[in-house]
Amino acid sequence: MNDDDFMGIAIGLARRGHGNVSPNPSVGCLIVKDGLIVGRGWTRPGGRPHAETEALGRAGGAARGATAYVTLEPCAHYGQTPPCAQALIDAGITRVVIGTGDPDPRVQGGGISMLRDAGIAVTEDVRSDEARDAALGFLMRIEKNRPLVTVKLATTLDGRIATTSGDSQWITGPVSRAMGHGMRARNDAILVGARTALLDNPSLTCRLPGLEAASPIRVVVDARLSLPLTHSLVETAGETPTWIITRADGDTARREAYRQAGVHLIDVAVDEDGKINLIEALAALAAVGVTRLMVEGGGRIIAGLLAAGLADRLVWFRASKLIGGDGVPAIAGFGVQTLDAAANFVKVSTRAAGADIVETYARDH
């Protein structure tokens, strides 16, 4: 096996932390000696211990003279834990292979410099695109002041989410629904608009056996505070964290009633039409540590994200059904007049989901 092979394994480890390490990055680390993996680690829930600490602990004395493969540049600053770069030095690592650099101002080359100053050989940018993708939510929070936004859609072949009468359960099958729950577990938060919350009464939790505790923070965009206090999302806010993004000048008594129910209110500015400014909403989520955000609707929220260039990925589940033009579209209109103004995406993958098809797309920058 070569550097690419070992880094590929480390990247796979890094992905295990998706959805449970924010606001820290999800990192994978391998310790390799004489061609054998003697230690492996990934960022643990809550963001610590870090991947390097985990891998070094498992390697023990075998780390001396070994090579470390780390998906993200080791940290160089003292926080709640000592720098990982120093831990690698103290363990006697002689070479470090890094997937991608860390743009965090507290690191930003500092970890690499610390390692080289200690006489350790450093190889950079091995499978850098994949390593960056594994840490993309964290990196976007640092670089763009917002989380990675993944829009999940479940529709008919012609992009409809319900019939004209509103009948919608279930368009896609049980395999698609299970995969959707798995997506929830891999994101820090899940967002819907108030209209979707009112019409669908979703629980927005992960209900896969054994992963119930991995349910993300539930976020509702509700400028008018229209969500009833008797709504299940409000009534269960004490069990699963529930946030409402709203305007600051809402009714004081109603705001206090939400707080008493355990709902956390996030105040952001509104646009001229009274709608929540989505750029500011994402920035507010990033400010409280959200790095990976899953959006499940409704059509107006998705349209707003597409219009503003804020949707990074689409995961589209399609059932082999057709409803026709009088059905409810998954995405509302967002003012596209010419093809040049369309939101462009690149297909990443296509696979079966039981009787359905799931396609993944990445925004074409």
C-alpha positions as CSV (number, residue, x, y, z in Angstrom):
1,M,0.0,0.0,0.0
2,N,1.2,3.5,-0.7
3,D,0.4,7.0,0.6
4,D,-2.8,7.3,-1.5
5,D,-4.1,4.0,-0.1
6,F,-3.5,4.8,3.5
7,M,-5.0,8.3,3.1
8,G,-8.0,6.7,1.6
9,I,-8.6,4.7,4.7
10,A,-8.0,7.8,6.9
11,I,-10.7,9.7,4.8
12,G,-13.1,6.9,5.4
13,L,-12.5,7.2,9.1
14,A,-13.0,10.9,9.0
15,R,-16.5,10.5,7.6
16,R,-17.5,8.5,10.6
17,G,-17.7,11.7,12.6
18,H,-20.1,13.5,10.3
19,G,-23.1,14.8,12.3
20,N,-21.6,14.5,15.8
21,V,-18.4,16.5,16.1
22,S,-19.5,20.1,15.4
23,P,-18.1,22.7,15.7
24,N,-14.9,20.8,15.2
25,P,-13.8,19.2,12.0
26,S,-14.3,15.5,11.4
27,V,-10.7,14.1,11.0
28,G,-9.3,10.7,10.4
29,C,-5.8,9.5,11.3
30,L,-3.8,6.3,10.7
31,I,-0.5,5.4,12.3
32,V,1.5,3.1,10.0
33,K,4.8,1.4,10.7
34,D,6.7,-1.0,8.4
35,G,3.6,-1.1,6.1
36,L,1.2,-2.1,8.9
37,I,-1.5,0.0,10.5
38,V,-0.7,0.1,14.2
39,G,-3.3,2.7,15.2
40,R,-6.3,4.4,13.8
41,G,-8.6,7.1,15.1
42,W,-11.3,9.6,14.2
43,T,-12.7,12.7,15.9
44,R,-15.0,11.5,18.7
45,P,-18.5,12.8,19.5
46,G,-18.5,16.4,20.7
47,G,-15.2,17.0,18.9
48,R,-12.8,15.4,21.3
49,P,-10.6,13.5,21.7
50,H,-9.1,14.4,18.3
51,A,-8.3,11.8,15.7
52,E,-4.6,12.0,16.3
53,T,-4.9,11.5,20.0
54,E,-7.2,8.5,19.4
55,A,-4.8,6.9,16.9
56,L,-1.7,7.5,19.0
57,G,-3.4,6.0,22.0
58,R,-4.2,2.8,20.1
59,A,-0.7,2.6,18.6
60,G,1.1,3.1,21.9
61,G,4.8,2.6,21.7
62,A,4.6,1.4,18.1
63,A,4.1,5.1,17.1
64,R,7.8,5.8,17.6
65,G,9.4,5.9,14.2
66,A,6.0,5.5,12.4
67,T,4.2,7.6,9.8
68,A,1.0,9.4,10.6
69,Y,-1.7,9.9,7.9
70,V,-4.0,12.8,8.9
71,T,-6.9,14.0,6.7
72,L,-6.6,17.6,8.0
73,E,-3.5,19.6,9.1
74,P,-2.9,18.8,12.8
75,C,-3.9,21.7,15.1
76,A,-1.1,23.9,16.5
77,H,-3.0,25.8,19.2
78,Y,-3.8,25.1,22.8
79,G,-7.5,24.9,23.5
80,Q,-9.4,22.4,25.6
81,T,-6.7,19.9,24.5
82,P,-3.0,20.3,23.7
83,P,-2.0,20.7,20.0
84,C,-2.2,17.5,18.0
85,A,1.0,18.5,16.2
86,Q,2.8,18.4,19.5
87,A,1.3,15.1,20.4
88,L,2.7,13.6,17.1
89,I,6.1,15.0,18.0
90,D,6.0,13.7,21.5
91,A,5.0,10.2,20.3
92,G,8.1,10.0,18.1
93,I,6.4,10.1,14.7
94,T,9.0,10.6,12.0
95,R,6.8,11.4,9.0
96,V,3.3,13.0,8.6
97,V,1.2,12.8,5.5
98,I,-1.6,15.4,5.3
99,G,-4.7,15.4,3.2
100,T,-5.5,19.1,3.2
101,G,-4.6,22.2,5.1
102,D,-6.6,23.8,7.9
103,P,-7.7,27.4,7.1
104,D,-8.6,28.1,10.8
105,P,-6.6,31.2,11.7
106,R,-5.4,29.4,14.8
107,V,-3.8,26.8,12.6
108,Q,-3.3,27.8,8.9
109,G,0.1,26.3,8.4
110,G,1.1,26.4,12.0
111,G,0.7,22.7,12.5
112,I,2.9,21.9,9.5
113,S,5.6,24.4,10.6
114,M,5.6,22.9,14.1
115,L,6.1,19.4,12.7
116,R,8.9,20.5,10.3
117,D,10.7,22.5,13.0
118,A,10.8,19.3,15.1
119,G,12.6,17.5,12.2
120,I,9.5,15.6,11.0
121,A,9.1,15.0,7.3
122,V,5.8,16.3,6.0
123,T,4.0,15.4,2.8
124,E,1.1,17.7,1.9
125,D,-2.1,17.5,-0.3
126,V,-2.4,13.7,-0.7
127,R,-5.9,13.0,-2.0
128,S,-6.6,16.6,-1.1
129,D,-10.0,16.9,-2.8
130,E,-11.4,13.9,-1.0
131,A,-9.8,15.0,2.3
132,R,-11.3,18.5,1.9
133,D,-14.7,17.0,1.1
134,A,-14.6,15.0,4.4
135,A,-14.1,18.2,6.3
136,L,-16.2,20.5,4.1
137,G,-18.7,21.6,6.6
138,F,-16.0,22.8,9.0
139,L,-14.1,24.4,6.1
140,M,-17.1,26.3,4.8
141,R,-17.9,27.6,8.3
142,I,-14.4,29.0,8.4
143,E,-14.1,30.2,4.8
144,K,-17.7,31.3,4.0
145,N,-19.3,31.8,7.4
146,R,-22.0,29.3,6.8
147,P,-22.5,25.5,7.0
148,L,-22.4,23.0,4.2
149,V,-26.0,22.9,2.9
150,T,-27.5,19.7,1.6
151,V,-31.0,19.7,0.1
152,K,-32.8,16.4,0.3
153,L,-35.8,15.9,-2.0
154,A,-38.2,12.9,-2.3
155,T,-40.3,13.2,-5.4
156,T,-42.0,11.5,-8.4
157,L,-40.0,11.3,-11.6
158,D,-41.5,14.7,-12.6
159,G,-40.4,16.4,-9.5
160,R,-43.7,16.4,-7.5
161,I,-44.1,16.0,-3.8
162,A,-47.9,15.6,-3.6
163,T,-51.0,15.4,-5.7
164,T,-53.2,18.4,-6.3
165,S,-55.3,17.3,-3.3
166,G,-52.2,17.2,-1.0
167,D,-51.9,13.4,-0.9
168,S,-48.1,12.7,-0.3
169,Q,-47.5,9.7,1.9
170,W,-45.6,7.8,0.7
171,I,-44.2,8.9,-2.6
172,T,-40.9,7.1,-2.1
173,G,-40.4,3.6,-0.6
174,P,-39.0,2.3,2.8
175,V,-35.4,2.1,1.6
176,S,-35.4,5.7,0.5
177,R,-36.9,6.7,3.8
178,A,-34.3,4.8,5.7
179,M,-31.6,6.4,3.7
180,G,-33.1,9.8,4.5
181,H,-33.0,9.0,8.2
182,G,-29.3,8.0,7.8
183,M,-28.7,11.4,6.2
184,R,-30.2,13.1,9.3
185,A,-27.7,11.3,11.5
186,R,-24.8,12.6,9.4
187,N,-25.8,16.3,9.7
188,D,-25.6,18.7,12.7
189,A,-29.0,20.2,12.0
190,I,-32.1,19.8,9.8
191,L,-34.1,22.7,8.5
192,V,-37.6,23.2,7.2
193,G,-39.8,26.2,6.6
194,A,-42.8,26.9,8.9
195,R,-45.3,26.0,6.2
196,T,-43.8,22.6,5.7
197,A,-43.8,22.1,9.5
198,L,-47.4,23.0,9.7
199,L,-48.6,20.9,6.7
200,D,-46.5,17.8,7.3
201,N,-46.1,17.8,11.1
202,P,-42.7,16.1,10.7
203,S,-40.7,14.8,13.7
204,L,-37.3,15.6,12.0
205,T,-35.6,12.9,14.0
206,C,-33.5,9.9,13.1
207,R,-35.6,6.8,13.7
208,L,-33.1,4.1,12.5
209,P,-32.7,1.5,15.3
210,G,-29.6,2.3,17.3
211,L,-29.3,5.8,15.9
212,E,-32.1,7.6,17.7
213,A,-29.6,9.6,19.8
214,A,-28.0,10.8,16.5
215,S,-31.0,13.0,15.7
216,P,-29.9,16.4,14.5
217,I,-30.9,19.8,15.9
218,R,-34.3,20.7,14.4
219,V,-34.5,24.2,12.9
220,V,-37.7,25.9,11.6
221,V,-37.6,29.1,9.6
222,D,-40.6,31.0,11.0
223,A,-40.6,34.8,10.6
224,R,-44.1,35.2,12.0
225,L,-43.8,32.7,14.8
226,S,-46.8,30.8,13.3
227,L,-45.9,27.3,14.6
228,P,-48.5,26.4,17.2
229,L,-47.3,25.8,20.8
230,T,-49.1,22.5,20.6
231,H,-47.1,21.4,17.5
232,S,-45.1,18.2,18.1
233,L,-41.8,20.0,17.3
234,V,-42.5,22.5,20.2
235,E,-43.9,19.9,22.6
236,T,-40.8,17.7,22.2
237,A,-38.3,20.5,22.3
238,G,-37.1,19.2,25.7
239,E,-36.2,15.8,24.1
240,T,-34.7,17.0,20.8
241,P,-33.1,20.4,20.5
242,T,-35.5,22.7,18.5
243,W,-34.6,26.1,17.2
244,I,-36.7,28.7,15.4
245,I,-35.1,31.3,13.2
246,T,-37.3,34.4,13.3
247,R,-37.3,38.1,13.4
248,A,-36.4,40.0,16.6
249,D,-39.6,42.1,16.8
250,G,-42.1,39.2,17.2
251,D,-44.7,39.2,19.9
252,T,-43.0,39.2,23.3
253,A,-45.5,37.0,25.0
254,R,-45.3,34.4,22.3
255,R,-41.5,34.5,22.2
256,E,-41.5,33.8,26.0
257,A,-44.0,30.9,25.6
258,Y,-41.6,29.3,23.1
259,R,-38.7,29.7,25.5
260,Q,-40.7,28.2,28.3
261,A,-41.4,25.2,26.0
262,G,-37.6,24.7,25.5
263,V,-37.4,26.2,22.0
264,H,-34.3,28.3,21.3
265,L,-35.0,31.5,19.2
266,I,-32.5,32.8,16.8
267,D,-33.2,36.4,15.6
268,V,-32.0,37.4,12.2
269,A,-32.8,40.3,9.8
270,V,-35.6,40.1,7.2
271,D,-35.6,41.2,3.6
272,E,-37.8,43.9,2.2
273,D,-40.6,41.4,1.6
274,G,-40.6,40.4,5.3
275,K,-38.9,37.0,4.6
276,I,-36.0,35.7,6.6
277,N,-32.7,36.6,5.0
278,L,-31.3,33.2,4.3
279,I,-27.7,34.4,4.1
280,E,-28.0,35.8,7.6
281,A,-29.8,32.7,8.8
282,L,-27.0,30.4,7.7
283,A,-24.4,32.8,9.2
284,A,-26.4,32.6,12.5
285,L,-26.3,28.8,12.5
286,A,-22.6,28.8,11.7
287,A,-22.0,31.2,14.7
288,V,-23.5,28.6,17.1
289,G,-21.4,25.8,15.6
290,V,-23.5,24.2,12.9
291,T,-21.2,22.9,10.1
292,R,-23.5,20.5,8.2
293,L,-27.1,21.5,7.5
294,M,-29.7,19.3,5.8
295,V,-32.7,21.0,4.3
296,E,-36.0,19.0,3.8
297,G,-38.3,21.8,2.5
298,G,-40.4,23.3,1.7
299,G,-40.3,24.4,-1.9
300,R,-40.0,28.1,-1.1
301,I,-37.0,27.6,1.2
302,I,-35.3,25.5,-1.3
303,A,-36.0,28.0,-4.1
304,G,-34.6,30.8,-1.9
305,L,-31.4,28.8,-1.3
306,L,-31.0,28.0,-5.0
307,A,-31.6,31.6,-6.0
308,A,-28.9,32.8,-3.6
309,G,-26.4,30.1,-4.5
310,L,-26.5,28.6,-1.1
311,A,-27.4,25.0,-1.8
312,D,-24.2,23.0,-2.1
313,R,-25.6,19.5,-2.7
314,L,-28.8,17.9,-3.8
315,V,-29.7,14.4,-2.7
316,W,-32.7,13.5,-4.9
317,F,-34.8,10.4,-4.2
318,R,-37.1,9.6,-7.2
319,A,-40.0,7.2,-7.2
320,S,-41.2,5.6,-10.4
321,K,-44.4,7.6,-10.4
322,L,-45.8,10.5,-12.4
323,I,-48.3,12.9,-11.1
324,G,-48.4,15.7,-13.8
325,G,-48.4,19.4,-13.8
326,D,-51.2,19.8,-11.3
327,G,-49.2,18.1,-8.6
328,V,-47.2,20.1,-6.0
329,P,-43.7,20.9,-7.2
330,A,-40.7,20.2,-4.9
331,I,-39.2,23.6,-5.7
332,A,-41.0,26.8,-6.0
333,G,-40.2,29.3,-8.7
334,F,-37.2,31.5,-8.1
335,G,-37.2,33.9,-11.0
336,V,-35.2,32.1,-13.6
337,Q,-35.9,33.8,-17.0
338,T,-33.0,32.4,-19.0
339,L,-31.0,29.2,-18.9
340,D,-27.9,31.2,-18.0
341,A,-29.6,32.0,-14.7
342,A,-30.4,28.4,-13.9
343,A,-28.9,26.8,-10.8
344,N,-26.3,24.4,-12.2
345,F,-25.2,21.2,-10.5
346,V,-22.9,18.3,-11.5
347,K,-24.0,14.7,-11.0
348,V,-21.8,12.9,-8.4
349,S,-23.6,9.5,-8.2
350,T,-26.7,7.5,-9.0
351,R,-27.8,4.4,-7.2
352,A,-30.8,2.3,-6.5
353,A,-32.8,2.8,-3.3
354,G,-35.1,-0.2,-3.3
355,A,-37.6,0.5,-6.1
356,D,-36.5,4.2,-6.2
357,I,-33.4,6.0,-7.6
358,V,-31.3,8.3,-5.5
359,E,-29.1,10.9,-7.3
360,T,-26.5,13.1,-5.7
361,Y,-25.5,16.4,-7.2
362,A,-22.8,19.0,-6.2
363,R,-23.2,22.7,-7.1
364,D,-21.2,23.6,-10.2
365,H,-19.1,26.5,-9.1
